[in-house]
Amino acid sequence: MLNNAVETIRLMCGRGFKPSVYSCNTVLAALAKKGTVDSVWLLYKEMLAKGICPNVGTFNILVNLLCREDKLKKAGYLLRKMEDTGYSPTIVTYITLLNCYCKKGRSNMLDAARSTLERMRINGLSVGHITYTILIDGLCNKLEEAENFMQHMDQIGLTPNSVSFDCIINGYGSVGNGLRAFSLFDLMVRRGHHPSPLTYGSLLKGLCKGKHFEEAKGFLHMLHQIPCAVDTVVYNTILVEACKVCKLKEIVLLFDEMVRSNILPDAYTLSILLSGFFKKGETLSAMLLFSKMLEKSFLHPNQVIYTCLIDGLFKDGQVKTASYMYQEMLEKDLQPDIVLVNAIMDGYSRLGQMAKVHILVSTMASKGLSPNLVTYNILLHGYSKKRLLSKCFTIYKTMIKSGFVSDIVTYQALILALCESGLLYIGVKFLEKMIMLGCNPDHFTFKMLVNKCCEAGRMEKAFDLVNSMSRFGMVPDLDTYNTIINGINRKGGFRESHIVLHLMQEKGFHPSYRHYIALINRMCRVRDIQGAFRLKDEMEALDLVPPNVAESAVVRGLVQCGKIEALDAQEGYSPNHCYFYNSNAWALQGREACGDFEAERADGTPLSKT
């Protein structure tokens, strides 16, 4: 029917009639809602060519479309063009842009949001609850600033409403600060606002993310005593968190409790469970759940559910099953959207099948779809793993020209591409550029760069990056420490490696016996026998391995370096009864110990001696 409407407008224009701008806007809005982006711009150009003058409603449709596509630069440019050509943007125009800027949450985007707010005031538009609430919601990754903004509302006589409180409570819930979330909840109630299921869901989220899952379950049971406090949204919230921290049995029990409480699951509930099962590696359980839902006609699968299934199957390596589910979806007359196409692209990209990814991108236009930021990020990550640096930057330039703003995933892909191509120095520079543009790196970005620096032997730069992590409230994890120790060992800095081992312990991490054995071997190679035995004693004191294994580590190190005679000079050392005291026997037993250790020492059990 929509195609008929477009053809009718074209037919009218072809026969000399000029359709009204309102008719054109109706069709433009319908095309935009359907997601056929290219068709929207084509019809808009045809309007201009036929002398149909756009109005503010036309521009609002286009600004909204650009914002949905994350093309914020183009959206901002269109707003300025409206103002420069005499159009008066409405409150809808500004709020659309504000909402999009704030959702990005980056400092430069929030600055753009504040600038847009100021322009609203200059143009005489009233700034009410909706506008301020959008800004508060956008500031929720800077929660103190969001609270200050809410206090500013009080000062100008604009009392924050329940939605304003919900935004900040949800912000604290999302970072696991349940204490502050409940404190604001108390203030909200004292001011006479009525909490909604969304409010309760945010409080539950705060408890779950703060690792207080038992308290969250207790709070949920208490909410059952309050009329209309618990609905599908509340259960969906706790199920999302349960899938992250609970075992499969607990998740199923929680779902059963939901059904027994006469709270009907929706398609989102099923997608949460499916995603949770896939992430836990329970592919069979996910497929059984889906089959059971179909069998009982409990829910009719929609695009979201099929997207979860196909994405999960691809990530589990079940390519044939994923392809079958995709065909089944098409047979049910469910057309793929950009989210599903991105999921399939990501699946092939993970398998290194970039040719199939390219085919999917080239067929997007025929399906009325346009690449979004996620599409470009998938392409960048896929080609960066293939070390196709020029291809990555060609895609990146296309992305920027299309009006998209780089996010942390974009920068990670580019940094990876540079590092994989041996341009580590430029990769670090890209990190600095990323920070300068207000896009704060996450733990993964630092970890990736530290790993690449260690591989390249750039230990000084690796330590600089580790020190930089503290500026962003991050601490190195066990894997990062392991990478640094391995990097130091490759450079021969075993004394520095020993210092890092002690630093790990101070930070609450337990070093592996493998670290000590690697250091013992290196100590033996440089004839620091006393140092090797000190490490052996330290390994025993930490109870990383039984004493006889610690001894075998020293012996093996000496045997491998041909310095077994050093045992004679070691005062107070009597060899374990399992070794014969002559050089040939030592070598034989050392080789056996080495083989056995690698095969059997993962659980720390003693070696079997003969």
Secondary structure, 3 states (H helix, E strand, C coil): CHHHHHHHHHHHHHCCCCCCHHHHHHHHHHHHHHCCHHHHHHHHHHHHHCCCCCCHHHHHHHHHHHHHCCCHHHHHHHHHHHHHCCCCCCHHHHHHHHHHHHHHCCHHHHHHHHHHHHHHHHCCCCCCHHHHHHHHHHHHHCHHHHHHHHHHHHHCCCCCCHHHHHHHHHHHHHCCCHHHHHHHHHHHHHCCCCCCHHHHHHHHHHHHHCCCHHHHHHHHHHHCCCCCCCCHHHHHHHHHHHHHHCCHHHHHHHHHHHHHCCCCCCHHHHHHHHHHHHHCCCHHHHHHHHHHHHHCCCCCCCHHHHHHHHHHHHHCCCHHHHHHHHHHHHHCCCCCCHHHHHHHHHHHHHCCCHHHHHHHHHCCHHHCCCCCHHHHHHHHHHHHHCCCHHHHHHHHHHHHHCCCCCCHHHHHHHHHHHHHCCCHHHHHHHHHHHHHCCCCCCHHHHHHHHHHHHHCCCHHHHHHHHHHHHHHCCCCCHHHHHHHHHHHHHCCCHHHHHHHHHHHHHCCCCCCHHHHHHHHHHHHHCCCHHHHHHHHHHHHHCCCCCHHHHHHHHHHHHHHCCCCCHHHHCCCCCCCCCCCCCHHHHHHHHHHHHHHHHHHHHHCCCCCCC
